[in-house]
Amino acid sequence: MTHLALRPPILGRSAGLLAAFLAVAAPAAAQGTGSGSALRLGLALGGISTVGATVEYVREHHALEVTVGTWSFRDLSVSVVGKEYFGAGDLLPFLGGGLWIVSARPAGERTGVAVVLQAPVGVDWQAADGSYLGMTLNVNRALAVRRTNPADDLPLNRRLVPLPGIYYRWRRE
C-alpha cells in the first residue's frame, strides 16, 4: 500500500473529544496540577522524539498536551494528547490518549508520513514550586503510513510499540 489510508471513525471520535475538552476548558488563575488551571511549558527527551518542546494546559486533573519534536532534525513529530492526572499531592500518576503524526523526507525521496495512536502512562512530580519532572511510557500503535519509497508496499505493522521518555515542565504564572 503506497497511499495514506486513514480510518475516519477513529480520527472523527478523537477530534470530537478534543473539541469537547477545549469547549469545557476555560482559563482560570494559574495553580499547580490538580488545583485550578495552569499553562506549563517544557522540554521532553525521548517518547515521540529525541528532543521536543511541550505546551500543556492543565485544568484540575485534566490536561491537553501538545508536543513538537524531532528525531534527527530532518523530520517533524507532532503529538496532541488528552491526559488525566490521579490523586493529590506532589506526585501524580497520569494516563492519556491522543494522536502522534511524524513526517520525514530523506534526500531524493518523497515525504513519508505516519499517523500513530498514542497512549502515555506516567508520573508527574512537582519538584519545586512551579517546576515539574516526569517520566512517561508512550504506548503507540500505527494507524496509517505513507512510505518514502513508493515501491515499498509492505503491510502496516500493527504491534504496540513502547517508547519511554522524561520531561521537565515549568508552570507559567
C-alpha positions in Angstrom: 0.0 0.0 0.0 1.6 3.3 -1.1 -1.1 5.7 -0.1 -2.1 7.1 3.2 -5.0 5.1 4.4 -6.8 6.9 7.3 -9.5 5.5 9.5 -12.1 8.3 9.7 -14.2 6.7 12.6 -11.2 6.7 14.9 -10.0 10.2 13.8 -13.5 11.6 14.0 -14.0 10.4 17.6 -10.6 11.8 18.7 -11.4 15.1 17.0 -14.8 15.2 18.8 -13.3 14.5 22.2 -10.6 17.2 21.6 -13.2 19.7 20.6 -15.4 18.9 23.7 -12.3 19.2 26.0 -11.4 22.6 24.5 -15.0 23.9 24.9 -15.1 23.0 28.6 -11.5 24.2 29.4 -11.8 27.9 30.4 -8.8 29.8 31.7 -8.5 30.5 35.5 -5.8 31.6 37.9 -2.5 29.6 37.4 -2.2 26.9 40.0 -0.5 23.5 40.4 -1.7 20.3 38.8 -4.9 19.2 40.4 -5.9 22.7 41.7 -7.2 25.3 39.3 -5.7 25.9 35.8 -2.1 26.3 34.6 -0.1 26.6 31.4 3.0 24.5 31.6 5.9 24.8 29.1 8.7 22.3 28.9 11.3 20.2 27.3 10.8 16.4 26.5 13.6 13.9 25.9 12.5 10.5 24.4 9.0 9.4 23.8 7.8 10.7 20.4 11.1 12.3 19.6 14.7 12.6 20.7 14.0 16.2 21.8 10.8 18.2 21.9 9.1 21.3 23.2 5.8 20.8 25.1 2.9 23.1 25.9 0.4 21.7 28.4 -2.8 23.3 29.6 -3.9 21.8 32.9 -7.3 22.3 34.5 -7.8 20.5 37.8 -6.8 16.8 36.9 -7.4 17.1 33.2 -4.8 18.3 30.7 -4.3 18.9 27.0 -0.7 18.5 25.8 0.9 19.4 22.5 4.5 18.3 21.8 6.6 19.2 18.8 9.9 17.4 18.4 12.4 15.7 16.1 14.4 12.5 16.0 17.3 13.8 13.8 16.4 17.4 12.8 15.4 16.1 9.3 11.9 15.1 10.5 9.0 16.6 12.5 6.9 14.9 15.2 3.7 16.4 16.5 1.6 14.9 19.3 -1.7 16.0 20.7 -2.7 14.2 23.9 -5.5 14.5 26.4 -4.4 13.4 29.9 -6.0 12.6 33.3 -4.0 13.0 36.5 -4.9 10.9 39.5 -4.6 11.5 43.3 -3.4 14.5 45.2 0.0 15.9 46.3 3.3 16.5 44.6 3.5 13.0 42.9 0.7 12.3 40.4 0.3 9.3 38.1 -1.4 10.0 34.7 -3.0 8.2 31.8 -3.7 9.7 28.4 -4.6 9.2 24.8 -4.1 11.0 21.5 -2.5 11.1 18.1 1.1 11.4 17.0 2.0 12.4 13.4 5.6 12.1 12.2 6.8 13.3 8.8 10.2 12.9 7.2 11.7 13.5 3.7 15.0 11.7 3.1 17.2 13.2 0.3 15.9 12.2 -3.1 12.7 10.5 -1.8 9.2 11.6 -1.3 7.9 12.7 2.1 6.9 9.9 4.4 4.1 10.3 7.0 2.9 8.1 9.8 -0.3 8.6 11.9 0.0 6.8 15.3 -2.4 6.2 18.1 -0.6 7.2 21.4 -1.4 6.2 25.0 1.0 7.8 27.5 1.2 6.4 31.0 3.5 8.0 33.6 4.1 10.0 36.7 4.4 13.8 37.2 6.3 15.2 40.2 6.3 18.8 41.4 9.9 19.0 42.4 9.7 22.7 43.5 7.1 25.4 43.3 6.4 25.8 39.6 8.9 23.1 38.4 7.8 19.6 37.4 9.7 16.5 36.4 8.0 13.5 34.8 8.6 10.0 33.4 6.3 8.6 30.7 5.9 5.4 28.7 4.2 6.1 25.4 2.4 3.0 24.1 2.0 3.5 20.4 0.1 1.7 17.5 0.4 2.8 13.9 -2.9 3.7 12.2 -1.7 4.7 8.7 1.6 5.2 6.8 2.8 6.8 3.6 6.2 5.3 3.0 9.1 7.3 1.5 9.7 4.6 -1.2 6.6 4.3 -3.4 7.7 0.7 -4.3 7.5 -0.3 -0.7 4.1 -2.0 -0.3 4.8 -4.0 2.9 1.7 -4.2 5.1 1.4 -1.9 8.1 2.8 -3.4 11.4 0.1 -3.2 14.0 2.1 -4.2 17.1 2.2 -2.0 20.2 5.5 0.0 20.5 6.5 1.3 23.9 8.7 4.5 23.9 10.0 5.8 27.2 10.6 9.5 27.9 11.3 12.1 30.5 10.4 15.7 30.8 10.8 19.0 32.6 7.9 21.5 32.8 7.7 25.0 34.2 4.4 26.5 35.2 3.8 29.9 33.7 2.2 32.3 36.2 
